Amino acid sequence: MSPVSPDDPYERKRVRVLDAEMAYIEAGVGAPIVLLHGNPATSYLWRNVIPHLEDLGRCLAPDLMNSGESDNIPGGGCRYRDHIPYMDAWFEAVGATENAFLVLHDWGAALGFQRVSRFPGQVVGLSYMESMVRPRLWTDMPEDRVAQFQTLRGEAGLGMVMEDNFFVETMLLERGIVRDLSEAEKEVYRKPTEDPQKRRQTHQWACEIPFEGEPADNYEIVKRYSDYLRASGNLPKLFINCEYGHALAGAARAFCREWPNQEEITIPTRHYGQEDCPDEIGRAVARFIRKVRG
């Protein structure tokens, strides 16, 4: 792996979405290339991927609501369904509703997948990594992790998050990246979760994953986009397989490998591959965009 820079040269713009504002990076000109992060990251995750793409289009990387420099959802909303109307408003506000290419990760993928399944004519292709590709089964997870994750989704897990910032300190910084981040990089990820709602959001995302059909509303959303993608022969897809990842492995990985019109690469990283292999990701996505857009 090449050295990874901690520097983030991109200013954050702000745009009104419904009753709040979202912060986002904008770099380059042309057709939109939308990069969506997941839990508990921010648009900072994409800082070393965007330079590979900004000559190919207009790169747009938001901080999700309740994350980074974006506002919190008024009223304390933290559910998956709470985020969808804000993402829809953001796509409209920044003009990313035509000829868009999506670069997706983690919960950003769940948001991007549901959007392309609803507005297929707006998207020309996508890449995805460490994503939820179908509703989950507890048997998808190693037996020794099931009880731990079930505990994490409960009140004890909320305490671990609010007191110890579990998802940032443990899932991201300790377990999610191969290399050791500098203190400056760690602080970028820690800073937003000084806000209680932003920290609570990191716990709620874990509770939003539909296991064995629950939560039922999320099961329906994920099942709908999963069925769409399984039949999406007209949509070019790049699957970036993280060799040591945990979110897209085993049966789920075998499932998405059956999707049509798809290419695959493998990178030697854990869940947050952008912090280990940004150049490999950036070059692969750039090649794929050139192929898709001609």
N, C-alpha and C positions, 0 to 999 in steps of 0.2 A: 504493500500500500504506500502511496506517495504521501509526503507531509501534507497536513490539512491546515489551512489558515484559519485562525480565530477571527480574522477581520471581517466586518460586515460593512461594505461600502454603500449600501442602499438606504436611502431615506425612506421613511414611511409616509405615504399619503393617507388621507382620510376621506371617507365618503359616507354620506347619510344613507342608512338602510333602515327603513321603517321608522322606529322610534329611538334609534341609536346610531352610532357610527362604527365603522370598521376601518382598521388600519391595514395597509397593504403596500407591497413593493410593486413598482412598475418600472420595467427596463426594456428597451428595444422598441421597435415599431413594427407594424404589420398585423397579421392575423394573430389572435390570442393564443397564448400558451399558458394555461392555468395550473399552478402548482399548489396542492392542498395538503397541509400537514395534518398530523393526528395528535394523540394524547401522549405525554403532556407537553408537546413541543410547540413551537411558534414558527413563523416564516423564517426565522434565523436558521433553521435547519436546511434551507435551500440556498444559503448564501454562496456556496461553492459549486452548486449545480447550475445556477442561472447563467454564469458567464459562458457556459457552453451553448446556451440556447438563445441568448438575446440578439444574436445576429440573424436568427431564423424567424423572429416574430416578436410580438409584444408580450413579454413575460409579466404575469400578474400572480402574486403570491400573497394571499391575505393571512392575517392572524384571525383564526376563527373567533367568533363571539366567545366571551369568557376566557380569552387567551391573549397572551402578548400585549400589544398596545391597543387592541380593540376594546370597545366598551363591554360591560357585562349586560346580559339580557335583563331588561327591567322586570322586576317582580321575582327575580331569583331563578328563572328558568334555566335548567341544565340538561334537559332530556334531549335525545336525538331529534325527536319531532319538533322541539323548540328551535333547533338550529336551522331546519330546512327552509322556512320562509325567509330567514335572514340571508342564507346563501343564495336563494332565488333572487332576492332584492339586490344583493351585491353583484351577481352576474349581469343583471339588467343595468345597474348603475355604472359599471365600468365598461359596458359594451362588449361583453364576452359571450354573446348569444348567437354568433355565426362563425363557422369555420374554426371552431375552438379545438385545441388539442389539450387533453387533461393529463397531468402528471400527479399520480395519486399515491397516498401512503396512509395506512392505519385508518383512523376515523375520517380522515380526509377522503379516503377511498370510498367509505360507506356513503358519504355525502355526494361524491362525484358519481358513483355508480347509480345511485337513485336518480340523480339528475339526468344522466344520459338515457336511462330507461324511460324517463318521462318526456325528454326532448331530444330524441335521437337525431333529428335533422340539424341540430346545432353543433354537433361534435363530429370531427373527422377521424379521430383516433384517440387512443389513450395508452399510457403506461401505468403499471401498478406494482406495488411491492408490499409485503407484510400487511395484507388486507383481509377483510372479512368477505369471503366470496360466496358464502351460503350461511343459512342459520346453523348454529353450532349444536353439537351433541357433547355431553360430558365425556363420552367415550373418545372424542377427538383428542382429549388431553391425556398425558401420562397419569396413571393412577395416583402417584404420589403428589401431584399438583392439584387434583380435584378438590380435596378438602381445604387446602390452603386458599384456593381461589374462591370457593364458596364462602369461606370466612371473610375474605377480603371484600366481598360484595355486601356484607352485613354491617351492623353497627360497629363491631370491632374493627373492621376495615376502615370505616370512616374515621375512627379514632387514630388509626395508624397514619392516615392521610393528613388530618388536621393537626396532629401533634408532631409527626415526624416527616411530613411531606414525602410519603412513601413512593409515589409514582415518579417524582423527580429524582430523589436521592437514591432509590433502590432500582426501580425498573428502568430508568433512563441512564443515570450516571454509573451505577454499579454493574447492572446486568445487560444493558441494552447496546453497548458500544464496545468494540474490541480494544481500541486504543485508550490511553488515559487523556482525558481532556485537561486543558489548563484551567487554573482557577478563574481566569477571566471568562472562559467559555461556560464553565459551570454557573457562574453568577448570572449570565444571560438567561439560562434556563430557570434558575431559582427566583429571579426577581419578580416575574409576574405573579407567582403563587404566594407572595407576601399578602396579596389581596384574598380575603377569605372565600369569596365566591369563585374566583379562579382556581383556588386550591380545591374547593368542594367539587368543582367540575371534573377534576382529574379522577376523583372517586366515582362520580356519577357515570362517567364513560364506561367504567368496568361493569356497572350495574345495567347498562343499556344493551350489552351483548345478549342476543336472544339464544338462550340455552334451552333445549327441549321445549321450544314453543313459547317461552316466557322471557321478556314481556311480549304479550301477544301482538301489540301494535307494531313493535319492531320486527317481530317474526314476519309479519305480513309484508313490511317494506323490503326486508332483506330477501325474502322468498321471491318477491316480484322482480327485483333487479337481478337476482341470481338466475331465474328462469330466462329473463331477457338476454343476459350475457351468454348463457349456454347456447342460445340460438342466434347469436349476433354475427352471422356470417359476413355482413356488410361492414362491420366495424373492425378496423385493424387494431390489434392489441399487442403490447409488449409486456411480457411478464418478467419482472426482475426478481429472480429467486435468491433470497438471502440464505446462504449455506447454513448458518447457525441461528437463523431466526426462529421465533416461536409462534407467531401469529398465523403463518401460512405454511404449514408443514403436514406431513402424514396424509390422511385421507382428504383433507381440504386441498392440499397441493395437487394430489392426484385428480381431484374433481376439476380444478380450474385448468389443468393441463389438457383437458378434453375440449376446452372452448375453441371454436373455429376461428380462422384468420388470425392466428397468434404466433408470435415469435418469443423465444425465451433466452435469457442469459442468466448466469449464476455469478454472484459476487461473494467473496469471503468475509462475511460480516454477520452481525446479529440483527436486532430489530431496527436500529436506527442507522441504516447503511449510509445515509448521507454524511454522517460524521466519520466514517471509515473510508468510503470509496466514492467520494463525490465526483471525481474525474471519470471513473468507470461508468457511473450512472449517467453523468452529463453527456459523455461521448456516445453511449448507447442510445439514449433518448434522442440526441441530435441526429444520429444516423437514421433512426426510425422516422422522425419527423420529415426529413428530406425525402425518404422513400414514400411516405404517405402523401405528402403535398407535391411531390414531383419537382 
